[in-house]
Amino acid sequence: MEFIKQYITQSISAAANSLRLSTHQIEIVALLKDAIIKSDDLGNDLIRMKKITELSTLAIKLTEIYNFLNHNTIDFFKISDQFKDHSRNLIKDLNHLLDTTTPLAFKNALEKLHPKEESNEKETKEEINIDLSKRKVDEEIFLKPETEKIKEKIILEDENDNEELFIQNFETNILRPIKPLDVMLKNLSNADFDYEEISSYIKVMSDNGRLSKKIGFEIISDMHETIAKTLTLIKNRKLMPGKEIIEGLRACLIVIVAVVKGKEVDITNYLNRADELQQKISKIK
């Protein structure tokens, strides 16, 4: 199944490379590939996609590729030519999808694949009226002094205020650590670094990634998460910072800057390098 997912996502990447994409369209491509990679039952998910208006046309072509890989004996002497044909056949429908939807609309369409089941169950009187004598719980555990309540309120309000400030200055906060981190990556390739510096960037990337996801910037969040995980592996000496790894990390930085600044440039190659890095680190325990 991993082979099928990689084949399909790389077909989508190849098709996207033939198009000049805006940053919003790049985000849609990333969301589509992410949905395929994370699918627990790709065959059934593609069937569901065909029933969703926004995804139906492209889903038909993706299903054809899936069935070809799943039900036929692969001739590896011809696989390269078949891959090119599959990728070319996706271009028209992928372009139509990207021209007719937005990242938000696309996310909403993907949510239709696995609608959340609403629970109509209500607690009965028996569940509410618990026999406290049987539980033998000291009620003092649940009673907090007023000073403690105030303290918690202050802490929580500070966190909310900080997050609100982050959102208001989103571009500045995201871009501020990029250049210093890029310098560190260059030093990293020359084995000129210290572990405390790596640790500080892991925290910054993790925090910024979490907050980016919270306000809906999935692709920016993914890039931050990839950087944080890769730096953690390097810090723990589970991954050597070779040229390919450094290029993958820098590709993540370039995607972040391009998307945040809304640069109308083709960054598909950098997204592909970021994808390759994500696949590599996902295999490291």
TAMO-V670849 format. One record per residue. N is the residue number from 1. RES is the residue in one small letter. SS is DSSP state (H for helix, E for strand, L for the rest). OMEGA is omega as a letter, one per 20 degrees, with the letter a starting at -180 (NA if undefined). D_CENTER is the distance of its C-alpha to the mean C-alpha in whole Angstrom. Layout:
N;RES;SS;OMEGA;D_CENTER  N;RES;SS;OMEGA;D_CENTER
//
This chain:
1;m;L;r;20  2;e;H;r;18  3;f;H;a;20  4;i;H;r;20  5;k;H;r;16  6;q;H;r;16  7;y;H;a;19  8;i;H;a;17  9;t;H;r;14  10;q;H;r;16  11;s;H;r;19  12;i;H;r;16  13;s;H;a;16  14;a;H;r;20  15;a;H;r;20  16;a;H;r;18  17;n;H;r;20  18;s;L;a;23  19;l;L;r;22  20;r;L;a;22  21;l;L;r;19  22;s;L;a;18  23;t;H;r;15  24;h;H;r;15  25;q;H;r;15  26;i;H;r;13  27;e;H;r;10  28;i;H;r;11  29;v;H;r;12  30;a;H;r;8  31;l;H;r;7  32;l;H;a;10  33;k;H;r;10  34;d;H;r;7  35;a;H;r;9  36;i;H;a;12  37;i;H;a;10  38;k;H;a;10  39;s;L;r;13  40;d;L;r;16  41;d;L;a;19  42;l;H;a;18  43;g;H;r;21  44;n;H;r;22  45;d;H;r;18  46;l;H;r;20  47;i;H;r;23  48;r;H;r;21  49;m;H;a;20  50;k;L;r;23  51;k;L;r;24  52;i;L;a;22  53;t;L;a;24  54;e;L;a;21  55;l;L;a;19  56;s;H;a;23  57;t;H;r;24  58;l;H;a;21  59;a;H;r;21  60;i;H;r;24  61;k;H;r;24  62;l;H;r;21  63;t;H;r;23  64;e;H;r;26  65;i;H;a;24  66;y;H;a;23  67;n;H;r;26  68;f;H;a;28  69;l;H;a;26  70;n;H;a;26  71;h;H;a;30  72;n;L;r;31  73;t;L;a;32  74;i;L;r;30  75;d;L;a;33  76;f;L;r;31  77;f;L;a;34  78;k;L;a;33  79;i;H;a;29  80;s;H;r;28  81;d;H;r;30  82;q;H;r;29  83;f;H;r;25  84;k;H;r;26  85;d;H;r;28  86;h;H;a;25  87;s;H;r;23  88;r;H;a;26  89;n;H;r;26  90;l;H;a;23  91;i;H;a;23  92;k;H;a;25  93;d;H;r;23  94;l;H;r;20  95;n;H;r;22  96;h;H;r;23  97;l;H;a;20  98;l;H;a;19  99;d;H;a;22  100;t;H;r;22  101;t;L;r;19  102;t;L;r;17  103;p;H;a;13  104;l;H;r;14  105;a;H;a;17  106;f;H;r;14  107;k;H;r;12  108;n;H;r;16  109;a;H;r;17  110;l;H;a;14  111;e;H;r;15  112;k;H;r;18  113;l;H;a;17  114;h;H;a;18  115;p;L;a;20  116;k;L;r;20  117;e;L;r;24  118;e;L;a;26  119;s;L;r;28  120;n;L;a;32  121;e;L;r;33  122;k;L;r;35  123;e;L;r;37  124;t;L;r;40  125;k;H;r;43  126;e;H;a;44  127;e;H;a;40  128;i;H;a;40  129;n;L;a;44  130;i;L;r;43  131;d;L;a;46  132;l;H;a;46  133;s;H;r;49  134;k;H;a;47  135;r;H;r;44  136;k;L;a;46  137;v;L;r;43  138;d;L;a;44  139;e;H;a;43  140;e;H;r;43  141;i;H;a;40  142;f;H;a;39  143;l;L;a;41  144;k;L;r;39  145;p;L;a;42  146;e;H;a;41  147;t;H;r;41  148;e;H;r;38  149;k;H;r;36  150;i;H;r;37  151;k;H;a;35  152;e;H;a;32  153;k;H;r;32  154;i;H;a;32  155;i;H;a;29  156;l;H;r;27  157;e;H;r;28  158;d;H;a;28  159;e;H;a;24  160;n;H;r;24  161;d;H;r;26  162;n;H;a;24  163;e;H;r;20  164;e;H;r;22  165;l;H;r;24  166;f;H;a;20  167;i;H;a;19  168;q;H;a;22  169;n;L;a;22  170;f;H;a;18  171;e;H;a;19  172;t;H;a;21  173;n;H;r;20  174;i;H;a;16  175;l;H;a;19  176;r;H;a;21  177;p;H;a;20  178;i;H;a;19  179;k;H;r;22  180;p;H;r;24  181;l;H;r;21  182;d;H;r;21  183;v;H;r;25  184;m;H;r;24  185;l;H;r;22  186;k;H;r;25  187;n;H;a;27  188;l;H;r;25  189;s;H;r;26  190;n;L;a;30  191;a;L;r;29  192;d;L;a;30  193;f;L;r;28  194;d;L;a;28  195;y;H;r;26  196;e;H;r;27  197;e;H;r;25  198;i;H;a;22  199;s;H;a;22  200;s;H;r;22  201;y;H;r;19  202;i;H;a;17  203;k;H;a;18  204;v;H;a;17  205;m;H;r;14  206;s;H;a;13  207;d;H;a;15  208;n;H;r;13  209;g;H;r;10  210;r;H;a;11  211;l;H;r;13  212;s;H;r;11  213;k;H;a;9  214;k;H;a;12  215;i;L;r;13  216;g;L;r;11  217;f;L;a;9  218;e;H;a;6  219;i;H;r;6  220;i;H;r;8  221;s;H;a;6  222;d;H;a;4  223;m;H;r;7  224;h;H;a;9  225;e;H;r;8  226;t;H;r;9  227;i;H;a;12  228;a;H;a;13  229;k;H;a;13  230;t;H;r;14  231;l;H;r;17  232;t;H;r;18  233;l;H;r;18  234;i;H;a;21  235;k;H;a;22  236;n;L;r;23  237;r;L;r;24  238;k;L;a;22  239;l;L;r;21  240;m;L;a;24  241;p;L;r;22  242;g;L;a;24  243;k;H;a;24  244;e;H;r;21  245;i;H;r;19  246;i;H;r;20  247;e;H;r;19  248;g;H;r;15  249;l;H;r;15  250;r;H;r;17  251;a;H;r;15  252;c;H;r;12  253;l;H;a;14  254;i;H;r;16  255;v;H;r;13  256;i;H;a;12  257;v;H;a;16  258;a;H;a;16  259;v;H;a;14  260;v;H;a;16  261;k;H;r;19  262;g;L;a;19  263;k;L;r;20  264;e;L;r;21  265;v;L;a;21  266;d;L;r;19  267;i;L;a;17  268;t;H;a;16  269;n;H;r;17  270;y;H;r;15  271;l;H;r;12  272;n;H;r;14  273;r;H;r;14  274;a;H;r;11  275;d;H;a;10  276;e;H;r;14  277;l;H;r;13  278;q;H;r;10  279;q;H;a;12  280;k;H;a;15  281;i;H;r;14  282;s;H;a;13  283;k;L;a;17  284;i;L;a;18  285;k;L;NA;19
//
